Amino acid sequence: MKADEVAKKALNGLKSGNFIVPCNFEGFFLSIATSGLSPQRSFLMAFIEVIAAGILRVVGLCFQWNWYGNIDKFLGERK
């Protein structure tokens, strides 16, 4: 995303009183996966966070494995 798009979404989220302000689809899932003890005003979102936490942990691990694979590939090409 472009910096001005992120800034606009962040400012709008802060103005609306949201504690977490995701800027895109990945950010939304990261906000659910990392919600922890953050405040939640919506019962529905709290329920989704509880239900999705385990699944999103698996998805997060897949992202990490992909990232580490890309890093290894990049480092292998530099040698």
ABEGO torsion letter per residue (X at the ends): XBAAAAAAAAAAAAAAGBABBBABAAAAAAAAAAAEABBBABAAAAAAAAAAAAAAAAAAAAAAAAAAAAAAAAAAAAX
